[in-house]
């Protein structure tokens, strides 16, 4: 009897474990299951390592798109030091490595981000790869693999031809994004670059007005298929203090023109470029440090999407604030108060080491609600992807995490700051010096899934949605790899196989969806920049066709809308970049539909007018000869633990009729 009872308990435990695994929303698929045998493996040498290239551990990207037009999403992985790989989707999560057969050849130092666009307007997606060049022993240029179409076996073939298009930039490139910034019908390109010497470049913020040929950001205008650098005339900062890691594109003020958000690492401001509709941009953060309030400090990846279904695009930017208390206590954090005050006086905007979520209030106004939304601390984070992973009608967040060695560890900082060690490293590293790197602690961290509650907040559902596994994860994408109506996730990892997460939501109750493919104009064949609104269940969902998202990566040019328990869509409206629009009434659900710009008949040219706030107070000349002067405070130097300083509480004012003459003094 005891033996029977023991077996019964054992079976119940096994069954319980199976049920628990089955109930996860995402299932990790092994390399043997998918055929994706890819790892971004790093090899450190005295010539190139974390001590002489600060972004050695930033990882690489992934691009998801249908490169042979067979309605299956393929995957392109970049590798920092080894060969990139292209995998053809054969259906049911079976992938074939076609790198050599496709004519892809990109190996050796140093590759970063990747995106895709139909650059030559032939209906086939081309691949643009960013690289680091002109640094130490690294020599290289950005690459454009032009799609030549599929061969007789259905394998897409490519020809590298960046030089013919004027896109063979050589410098410190991070990522690129294609957009039609001037609405002339063709695709232009913003190239995000980064500097490499933060200690040498810190100084006045006015340095951003100068131009650096290798680390400054660039805007290329498409002139009949040839891309020209028009950064200076367009108002794009190109300074050596830019450490660009994140780029997001969106029409933030709904004027019909795309705006650009740039996330800069270290001390430099993030940039928010508002399109002026005359071929130029106005960067509003550096011009007015109260324009959007504080931003992330060590900005990583970002994403721009409407998180509360109000028809306005919001901004989420990642940083490296630890959620784990031990990590928080042992890591280098913010500047001391006096240093921060000098930092602001030097021309920099307020920044804090935390993830930020800027809620778009309209009228080019934002409210930062990262703490309120519960997303401010997610460890050393890289990519954020806002999408509806559970098909309930609200955009959730996936965040990739981890770094091979945490260079902000205070023990390591104190060790490596030794004057003798610094002098030794300055003369060039030897094999013996490589031992210093082993002193840097590793920070393997699980990726995050955050569920949108629909109430301007997110719930951490990491444990319930997939098996938590510590990784060094960087670039990531979402895509419906098996065409089952839910979004799967692909992640490029350092020193281990890429992560393929199969979303198991489809078929569950209340997981209806709609997928939308766009066919744009003759020089923008995938409708980049189009705005699509789905009206269903009394709400409006907005998405825009921009593919460069997250960190170093690009999602497919297809829009996915979760519908939850909604069984009928009222209508779908698309506004094309040329200002034309069309409405599709009551489309079917749980399917993919295609919309074509050629069928758009209605003009909705937007005449944006920034609303003037109604002012009821009028400034007058003061008759009181008093001006308050705020003295510098030393309290934080004397006692760093005090929550605020009593010496800078500001001036006070009292009102009373002191002499009883009926007038307030």
N, C-alpha and C positions, 0 to 999 in steps of 0.2 A: 504493500500500500504506500509506504514511504517512497519507494522507487517511482511509482506512478505519479505521485504528487510532485516529486522532483522534476520529472520529465515535463509535467504539465506547466510548472513554473518556468522551466527553461524555454519551452515553446512559446509561452506567453511573452517572455522577454524578447525573443527573436522576432516574433510577430509584431510586437510593439515597436522594435527598432525599424523593421521594414515599413511599418505604417508611418513612422516619423520621417523616414527618408523620402517616402513617396509623397508626403504632404508638403515637402519643400516646393517653393515656386520654381526654383532653378535647379537643374541637374548638371553637374560638371561632367563633360565628356572628355575622355582620355585621348591622347594622340593616336593610340592604336585604333580607337573607334572612328576618329574623324580623318586620319591621314595627315593631319597638320603637325609635322615634326619640326617645329620652329622654336628656337630659344634665342633671345637677345643676350648672347654670352659676352661678357666683358673680360678683357685681358689687360692687366696693368703692367706698364713697363716704366723704367726710369724716364723715358722720353715723354710719356703721356700717362697721367694718372690724376687722381683727385687733388693732389697737392699742387699741380701746375695747370690743371684745367678744371675750373670750379663746377662745370656742368657734366663731369664725367659720369655721374650716377643718375642723370635725368631720364635716361631710358630713351625709347624710340616709339614710333607711332604705328598705326594701322589704318588702312583705307578699305572701306566696304563699298562695293558697287558691282553692277552687272556689266562686265567688260566685253562680253560677247553677245549681249542682247538675247539671252535664252530664258529670261525671267527668273534667274537664280543669282543670288548675290555672291560674288567672288571676294576674295580677301588678299590684300597686299600688305605684307609686314616689312617695316624697315628695321635694319640692324645697325647699331652704332659702328661696329668694327668689321663685321662679317658681311656676307651677301644677303641682300634683300630676297624675299621669297614671294611668289605669286601662286595662289591656290585657286584652282577652278572648282566651283561648286557643281557636283554631279547629282545633287539631290539627296534628301534624307541624311544630311550631315556627313556625306562622303565627299572628301576633297582630294584633288589631284594636284601635286606640285608640277606646275608647267613653266617654271621660271626660265629654264634654258630654251624650251620649245617656243616660248613667247618672245624670245629675244631680249629679255630683261637681264641687264648686266650692271650691277652696282654693288661692288664689294670694296672693303677697305675703309679706313678712317675717312670721314666721320659723318654719319648720316643721322638726321634728326626727324623732322616731320614729313608728312605726305598728305597730299590732297588730290582731288580729281576734278576735271572739267572737260567739256567738249571744246577744246581750244580752236580747232580748225573747222568747226561747224559741220561735221559730217555725220552726226548722230551717234558717234562712238565716243566713249569716255576715255580721255587721255589721263596720264598719271604724272603729277609734278612732285619731285622729291627735293627736299631741302638738305643742304650739306654745310659743313664747316670747312672753310678753306683759308689759306694764308695765315695759319697759326702753327707755330713751332714746326714740326715735321709734316703737318697735314697740308696737302694740296688737293683742291677739288672745286668743282662748280656745281650749282644746282642743275638738276636734270629734268628734262621733259620727254617722257616716253609717249610718243604719238601713236595712237591706236590705228593699226593698218587693217583691222577687221579680222574675222576668224578665218582660219585655214580650212582645208577640207575635213579636218577632224573636229572642227568647232572650237579650236584653241585660238584665242585672240593673240595677234602678233603685234609687236611694237617696234618703233624705230626712235632712238634717242636723237632729238633735234632741237634742244633748247636754244642753241645759238641762232637758228634761223628765225626765231620769234623774239629775240632780244631778252630772253629769260635765263641766260647762262650766268647768273650772278655768282661771284666768288667773294665770300665773306663769312660772317658768323650767322647763318640763317637758322631760324627756329621752325617757322611754319608759314604757309601761304594761304590766302583766301581769295577766291575769285568772286567778283561782284560787278554789277553794272553801276558804278558810282555816279556817272553823269547821265544815265538813262538815254544813251544814244543807240541802244539796241544790241551792243556787243559786250563781251566780258573783259573787264579790267582786272588788275591783280594787286593786292596789298601783300607786301613781303615783310614779315616780322623777323627782326634780327636781334642779336644780343651782344652786349659787351662782355669782356672777359676778365677785367681787373677792377673789382669794386673798391679796393683800398686805394688804388691810384686815381680813380675817376671821381671820388667824392669831392664835392665842393659846392659852389653856388648852383642853385637850380637853373640859373640862366644859361648854363652850359647846354641845356636842351635846344637852345636856339642856334647852336653851332652844328656843323655837319661833319659826320665821320663816315668815311667811304666803306668801311667794312661792318660796323656795328649799328649804324643808323637805319631805322625803318625806311621802307621805300613804297611809293605808290606808282604803279605802272599803268599808263593809259593805252588802251588798244586802239591803234590807228591803222585800220585796214589790215589787221592780222599781225602787225609788228608792234611790240610793246615798248613804250618810251617812258623813261623816268620823269615824272612831273611832280615829284614830292615837294620841292621847295615852293613852286607856284601854287600848289594845292594846300599849303599850310600844314604839312606833315613834319613833325619833329624828327630829326635825324642825328641827335646828339650821341656822344659816347657814353652818356650816363643811362641810356636806355638798356634795360635787361629784360627784353620782351620774352615772356613765356606763354602768355595766353592771348588769343584773339577771338573776338565774337562780332558778328555782323547782324544788324537788325534795323528796321525802320522804327526807331524808338519813339519818335514824336508823330508818327502817322502822317507825314507830309508827302509820302510817296517815294522818298529818297533814302537809300541805306546809310545808316550811321555805323561807326566803328568803335568798339571798346577794346583797349589794349591793356593787358596786365603786365606790369613791370616788377621784377624782383628787386630786392634790396631797397635803397633809399629813394629811388626815383618814383614820381607819381605814376599812378595809372593814367591812361589817356582816354578821354571820351570825346571822340570827334563827331560833332554834329554837322551833317551835310548842309551846306549853305545854298545848294541848288544852282550854283553858278560855276561849278568846277572846283570849288574850294571847300575846306572844312574849318570849323572853329573848335578848338580844343578847350573845353569848358572847365576842366578840373584845375589846370595850371593857371588859367585866367582868373578863376574865382574859387578859392579853396572851400567855399560853402556850397558850391553848385550841386553836389550830390552828397555832401557830408563826408565822413571818413570812408576810406577804402581799405582793402587788404594791404599789408605791409610787404610781405615776401610773396607777392602774387604769383600763383602758379597758373593752372588752367582755368577756363571760365566757360559759361554757357549762357545764352540769352534766349529766354522763352517765357511764355505767359503762364505763371504758376497759379493764378487765381481766376482764370477765365473771365477777365474783365476787358479783354481786347487790347491790352497794353503789354508790351514785352518787358519782362523784368530781367535783372542782371544778377547772376551768382558767380562769385569769384572765390577761389580756394587759396588757403594759406597753410600754415603748419602748426596751428595751436593743438597741443596734445590733449586728448581726453583722459589719458592715463596720468594719474597724479605723479607717479614716480618719474615718468618721462618729463613731465612739466617741471619738476623740481631740479632735474639734472641737466636741463637744456638752457641754452642761452635764449633769453626772452627779449623784452623790449628795452629801448634806451632808458637810462636813468632820466629823471625829470629835467635836470638842467641841460643835458645833452639834447633832449627832445625839443626844448625851447629854442636852442640854437638851430636845431634842424629846421624848425618852422621859419625862423628868421632868415635862413639861407634860401628860402624860396620854395620850400616843399609843402605839400598839402598834408592834412592830418591822415595818419595811417596807423592801423593797429593789427597786431598779429592774430588774426582770426578770420574764418570764412565770413564773407559778407553776402547779404541778400538785399539788393536794392529794389524795393517795390516801386514800380512805376506808377506815379500818381497823376500822370498827364501833365501837360504844360511844361515839359522838360524838368519836372520836379520828381524827386525820389526820396523814399524813406528807408533807411537801412534797418532791417529787422532780423538780422542773422541770429542774435541771441533769442529773440522772441520766437522765431521759427524753429529753434532747436537744431540749427545746422552749423553753429559757429566753431565747434571743435571736433575735427575728424582725423587727428594725427597729421602725419606728413603726407599731404594729399596732392594729387597731380591732376587727374581728369575728373570733371563733373559732367554728367550727361542727364539732361532733363527730358524725360519721356514717360509715357504711360505704360509701365511695365505690368500692371495688373488689369489694364483695360477697364478702369472704373470711371474714366472721364477726367482724371486729374493727373498732372505730370509729376511723377516721382523723381528721385535722384539716385544715380549710381555714382560712387566716388571711388577712384582707384587710390591705392595707398602703398607706403613702404619705401625705404631707401636702403641701398646696400650698406652704406656707412653714414651715420648721422654726424655730420661735421659741426653741428651746433652743440654737441655734447661738451659740457663745461670742463670735465676732466681732460678731454682731449685738447680743448682750446688752451687750457692752462699749460698743458704739456708742450704743445707745438709752438706756443708763444715764446718759449725760452729763446733768449737772444742768440745763444750759441747755435741752436738748431736752425733758427731762421737764417743765420749767416751761412750755415752749411748748405741749406736748401737753395739759397740764392746763387751759389756757384754751380748749380746743376746736380741732379740726383744720381746716385749710384745704386747698384743692386743692394748694397748694404742699407742704404737709406729707405728702401722699400719697406723695411720693417716698421717704419713710422706709421704706415697706413694700417698695419695690423692693430694699432692702438685705438683706431676709431671703431666704436661699437656699431653693430648692425642694428637695423630697425625694420624687422619684418612685421608687417601689420596686415590685418584682414581688411579687405575692401568693404565698403559700406553700401547698403541699400536703405534709402530713406523714403518711406511712404508718405505721400501728400494726403493730409487729413481733410483737405478742402476748407480749412479754417486758418489759413496763413501759417500753418505749422506742419512739421514733418515728424514722423515717428520712426525711430530706428528699428527696422524689421530685418536687420542683417541675419540674425540667428534663425529666424523663422522662414526666411526666403531662400537661404542656401547654406551649405556647410561652410562655416567660417574657417578659412585657411590662411595663415600668414604668408604674405608674398612680398616681392618687390615689384609692384605693378605700376605701369605708367600710362602709355597711350591706350585708348579704349574706344569702342564704337558699339552702337546698337544696330541691329538689323534683323529682319525676319528671314533667317537663313533657310528655314524649311517651309516657308509659305503657309504656315498654319494659323496666322492671324495674331501672333504675339511677338514681342520684340526679344530676341536673344542678345547676349552680350559677349563681346570678344575683347580680350585684354592682352596687350604685349607686356611680357614679364622679363625682368632681368635674371639671367642665370637659371632659368627653368622654362619648361614648355609653356607656350601661350595658353591662356585660359579661354575655353569655349563653354559658355553657360547656355544650356537649352532651356528656354522658358516653357513651362508646363501648364500655363494658364489656359490655353485654348481648350475648348470643350467643357470647361467648368461653367457653372451658372453665372450669369451676369458678367460675361466677358465679351460682349459684342464689340465689333470694331468696323472701321472703314479705312482702306488704304487708297491713296490717291497718287497717281502718276501724272506728271505735267509735261506737255509738249509745247515748248515756247516758240519764239520767233526764229527766223532763219539764221541769226547770229547769236542766239541764246537758246539752243535747242532743248535744254532741260528746264527752262523757265526759272533760272536762278533769280531770286529776288521777289518771286510771286508771293502774295499773301492769300492764304486759304482760310476761310471761316466755315465751320460746321455748326449749324443750328439744330439742336435736338434736345428734347427733354427740358425745355425752358431755359437752356444755357447756350452760350457761345464759346466754341473752342477756336483758338487762333494758332496757326503755324505758318512759318515762312520757309521758303526754299533756299537755305544756305547750308552747305555741307561741312565746312570746316568748323568743327566743334570740339569741346573738351580740351584735349591736350595732344598736340602733334598728330591729329587724326582727322578722318573725314567719314561721315555717315553716308548711306545711300541717298540718291536724289529721289526719295519717295517719302510721302508724308503718311504717318500712322496715327489714327485717332481712335482711342478707346471710347466705348459708348456705354459700358456698364450694362444695366438692365433695360436700356432704351431699345425698343424694337422698331422704331420708325424715326427716320431723319426728316425734319421739316424741309431743309434745303442746304445746299453747299454753294458758297460764293467764292469766286477767285478774282483777285485784282492782280492783273499782270503788270510787269514793270513799265509797259508803255501806257498805262493808265486805262486800258480797256478792262472790262469786267464781264463776267457771265454768272448766271445763277442756274444751278441744276436742282429742280424740285424733286424731293422724295426719292433719292437714289436708294438702291438696295443696300442692305447692311451685310456684314461678314463677307466682303468681297473687295476686289480692287477695281477702281474706276479710273478712266483716263480723261483728262481735260486738255483741250487744245486752245492755244491763244488765237488760232485762226478762226475759231468759232465765237470769239468774244465780240459782241456787237455794241455794248453799252460803254460809254465813256464816263469814267468817274475821276477825271483829273482832279487831284486834291489841291485845293488852294489853302494851304496851312496858314493859320493865323494864331500866333501865340497870344492866348487870352491875357489881357491886362487885369491884374488883381484890382478890385475896387478899393480905392483908398479914400477914407473919410477924414483923415487927419492931414493937416497942412503944417509944414515946418515954418517956424518963425524965428527971427533973430533973437537970441537970448539976451536979456538985460542983466543976467547974473554973471559976473566975471569970475567964474569958478571952473577949473578943469581938473578932474581927478587924475592923479598919476599913480599907477600901480607899481609898487616896488618889486624887485626880484625876491623870490622866496628861497630860503635855505632850509626849510623844515624837512624836505624830503632827503637832503643830505644828512641831516642830523638824526632823523628817524625814518628810514625807508618804509616802515610798516604803517605809518599813519595813512588813513584813507583819503584825506584831503588836507590842504594847508589852511591854517587859520589866518595867515598873513595876506592872503589875496582873495578875500571874500568880496571885494568890489566896494564901490561907494554905496552909501545909504541915503535915503531922502525921507523927510517927514514933512507933513503938511498940517498947518494949524493957523487959526486966526490969532496971532500972538497979541496984537494990540486992540482987539475988539472993534475994528473998524469995518467989519463985514466983508473983508477981503482975506482970502487964504494966503498966508505967507509960507 
